[in-house]
Amino acid sequence: MKLTLVFAAILAVAVAVPQSGKDAQITAYSNDVGLDGYNFAFQTSDGISRNEQGTLKNPGTENEAIEVRGTYTYKGVDGKDYTVNFVANENGYQPQVSARK
């Protein structure tokens, strides 16, 4: 259940990223879901990419939680390439954003 909620929240973030290519194609995709976590990654023909790993922390305890680490990159409306590296855990969502021309 927790994994489903985390995945839904992350998907909502991915959809909110500005889209630049109306006809972009997925050029690479991988997905692996296990009992103790997950990994997924994709790239598109317009330069958007994302990869993410979720790991179960403290399994079987009342402090059980999923820690998510990942990165996504996209081209902003200003022409810059933005990269967001993030960690999401019991301390909240912690993004670090960088931009380059």
N, C-alpha and C positions, 0 to 999 in steps of 0.2 A: 504494500500500500504506500509506504513512504517513498519507494523508488518511483512509483507511478506519479505521485505528487511532484517529486523533484523533476522528473522528466517533463511533466506538463509545464512547470514553471520555466524550465530552461527553453522549451520549445516556444513559449510566449516571448521570451527575450529574443530568440533568434528571429522570429517573425517581425518583431519591432525594429530590427536593424534596417536602415534605409536601403532600398533596393534600387540598383542602377540599371540592371539589364533585364528588359522585359522578356527576352527569349533566352535567358541563360540556361545552360544545360549542366546537369550534374556530371562531373568528369571523374570523380572518385568518391567512394562511399565504403565505410566499414562500420560494423556494429557487432558488439559482443556483450551479452548480458549473462551474468552468473549469479550465484547465490550471495557472493560477498562483494559485488560491485558490477560495474559496467564500463565499457569504453565505446566511443563512437567518434567518427571523423567524416567530413565530407569536404569537397572542393567543387566550385562551379566554374564555368567557362568565363564568367565576368570577374573573377578574382576573389570572390568570397570564399572563405575557408573557416572551418571550425573543427576543433577536436576537444574532447572532454573525457575525463575519467572520474568515475564515482567509486568510492571505497567505503565499505561498511566499517565503522569504528566501534569498538566496545561491543561486539556481537553478544547477544544473549543477556545483556545487562539492562538496567533501567536507563543507562546513559547511552544506549545504542543510538547511533546517528550515521548519516551518510555525509562524507566530505567529498565535495566536488571540486575538481581543478580543471581548468581549461583555458582555451584561447580562441578568439575569433577575429577575423580580419575582413574589412570591407572598404570600398572606396566611398568617401563622403561626397556630398553635393559640391563641396569646395575643391574637389579633385585630389585631395590628400588620401593616402592609405592609412586607415585607423586600425590599430591592433589593441584588443582588450584582453589582458591576462587576468584571470580571476580565480578566487578561492571562495567557496560557499560552504560554511560549516556552522557549528553551534555559535560562532561569533558573528554570523551574518554573511552577507554578500560583500566581498572585498575586491573590487576591480582596480586595475592599474591600466590607464589608457595612454597610448603613445600615438603620435601622428607623424607622417613623413610625406614629403612631396614626391 
